[in-house]
Amino acid sequence: MSVSSVKNVTPPVALAAGQNPSPMVVATTEVENQTLALTKKELVDEAVLRSGIKKKDAKPVVEALLAVLGEAVAEGRDLNLRPFGKLRINRSETRSNGTIHICRLRQPLEASQNGEEAEEKSEAEGSLSLHSPLAEAVG
């Protein structure tokens, strides 16, 4: 929990003998990032929403992409995938239940704006565009 998410809480008031405490509903608006892991089902659903293609068409593509990324990390290759970011593998340790990869992920501050500016610049220079037709359908 970050320091900025800590909220001021009033201390409990002592009750006189025979008084019952009144119930208080406590709701948190912030959710811990660690508790919400992105599942493959959620990834497929989000890809369907953003691309507009059918789920039956998106699922094999997402599964193939995850397989390729997993193989690249297993080989110790770094990933440079905009707007996701640049993932560098620092070290790997093989354990009895699998391999642990210690990685560093650097994401641009404003991924969408930086990517669009770089893309427009490359198009202006006449180089090959990395612009996705699926991104046009969403935007």
VMD Tcl script that draws the C-alpha trace (Angstrom):
set ca {
  {0.00 0.00 0.00}
  {1.42 3.36 -0.98}
  {1.67 6.27 1.38}
  {-0.68 8.35 -0.75}
  {-3.49 5.78 -0.41}
  {-3.50 5.91 3.41}
  {-6.54 7.81 4.64}
  {-7.11 9.61 7.91}
  {-9.23 7.50 10.24}
  {-10.84 8.79 13.39}
  {-10.00 6.77 16.49}
  {-12.77 4.66 18.00}
  {-14.87 6.27 20.70}
  {-15.11 4.48 24.03}
  {-18.64 3.23 24.75}
  {-20.33 3.48 28.10}
  {-21.37 0.27 29.87}
  {-24.39 -1.29 28.22}
  {-24.08 0.59 24.90}
  {-23.89 -1.35 21.69}
  {-21.69 -0.06 18.89}
  {-23.52 1.08 15.80}
  {-22.48 -0.73 12.62}
  {-20.33 1.22 10.21}
  {-19.93 0.41 6.53}
  {-16.37 0.83 5.33}
  {-15.82 0.95 1.60}
  {-12.55 1.28 -0.19}
  {-12.35 2.85 -3.59}
  {-8.82 1.75 -4.33}
  {-8.04 -1.84 -5.19}
  {-4.61 -3.32 -4.64}
  {-2.87 -3.96 -7.97}
  {-1.42 -7.19 -6.63}
  {-4.83 -8.78 -6.11}
  {-6.06 -8.18 -9.64}
  {-4.04 -10.33 -12.01}
  {-5.06 -10.15 -15.66}
  {-6.30 -13.55 -16.77}
  {-6.21 -14.95 -20.28}
  {-10.01 -14.81 -20.45}
  {-9.99 -11.12 -19.53}
  {-7.25 -10.47 -22.08}
  {-9.26 -12.16 -24.84}
  {-12.42 -10.27 -23.84}
  {-10.57 -6.93 -23.88}
  {-9.00 -7.73 -27.27}
  {-12.48 -8.48 -28.63}
  {-13.83 -5.17 -27.28}
  {-10.96 -3.09 -28.64}
  {-10.63 -4.75 -32.03}
  {-14.25 -5.52 -32.86}
  {-13.49 -9.04 -34.07}
  {-15.34 -12.13 -32.92}
  {-14.19 -13.93 -29.79}
  {-13.71 -17.20 -31.68}
  {-11.25 -15.38 -33.97}
  {-9.44 -13.47 -31.21}
  {-8.83 -16.36 -28.80}
  {-6.36 -18.34 -30.99}
  {-4.46 -15.15 -31.81}
  {-4.12 -14.18 -28.13}
  {-3.06 -17.73 -27.22}
  {-0.45 -17.78 -30.01}
  {0.85 -14.38 -28.93}
  {1.18 -15.52 -25.32}
  {3.03 -18.64 -26.49}
  {5.47 -16.55 -28.54}
  {6.08 -14.16 -25.63}
  {6.58 -17.08 -23.23}
  {9.09 -18.73 -25.55}
  {11.01 -15.46 -26.00}
  {11.27 -14.94 -22.24}
  {12.28 -18.60 -21.75}
  {15.10 -18.06 -24.27}
  {16.26 -15.01 -22.31}
  {15.33 -12.54 -25.05}
  {14.41 -8.97 -24.19}
  {11.07 -7.65 -25.42}
  {10.53 -4.22 -26.97}
  {6.79 -3.98 -27.55}
  {5.09 -0.60 -27.83}
  {2.93 0.51 -26.09}
  {3.46 -2.31 -23.56}
  {7.04 -1.28 -22.93}
  {10.54 -2.69 -22.93}
  {11.11 -5.80 -20.81}
  {14.68 -6.71 -19.94}
  {15.49 -10.00 -18.26}
  {18.11 -9.47 -15.57}
  {18.55 -13.08 -14.49}
  {16.79 -16.44 -14.41}
  {16.79 -19.16 -11.80}
  {15.63 -22.72 -12.39}
  {13.72 -24.21 -9.47}
  {12.00 -27.55 -8.96}
  {8.57 -26.11 -9.83}
  {9.60 -23.85 -12.74}
  {11.88 -21.04 -13.81}
  {11.90 -17.66 -12.09}
  {12.77 -14.72 -14.32}
  {13.83 -11.49 -12.66}
  {12.82 -8.76 -15.11}
  {12.68 -5.00 -15.45}
  {9.83 -3.42 -17.38}
  {10.13 0.15 -18.59}
  {6.95 1.76 -19.86}
  {6.82 5.17 -21.49}
  {5.17 7.92 -19.43}
  {2.58 8.68 -22.08}
  {2.52 5.53 -24.17}
  {-0.19 6.55 -26.61}
  {1.11 10.05 -27.36}
  {4.77 9.03 -27.68}
  {3.86 6.12 -29.96}
  {1.71 8.29 -32.21}
  {4.36 11.02 -32.45}
  {7.07 8.51 -33.35}
  {4.75 6.89 -35.88}
  {3.87 10.20 -37.53}
  {7.55 11.11 -37.68}
  {8.47 7.81 -39.36}
  {5.63 8.20 -41.88}
  {6.79 11.73 -42.67}
  {10.28 10.41 -43.32}
  {8.89 7.79 -45.70}
  {9.87 4.77 -43.63}
  {7.74 1.67 -43.09}
  {4.77 2.37 -40.80}
  {4.12 0.20 -37.76}
  {0.52 1.46 -37.59}
  {-2.01 -1.28 -36.93}
  {-5.31 -1.33 -38.87}
  {-6.98 -2.64 -35.70}
  {-5.94 0.51 -33.85}
  {-7.72 2.59 -36.51}
  {-10.96 0.67 -35.98}
  {-10.88 1.43 -32.27}
  {-9.75 5.08 -32.48}
}
mol new
graphics top color blue
foreach p $ca { graphics top sphere $p radius 0.5 }
foreach p [lrange $ca 0 end-1] q [lrange $ca 1 end] { graphics top cylinder $p $q radius 0.2 }
display resetview
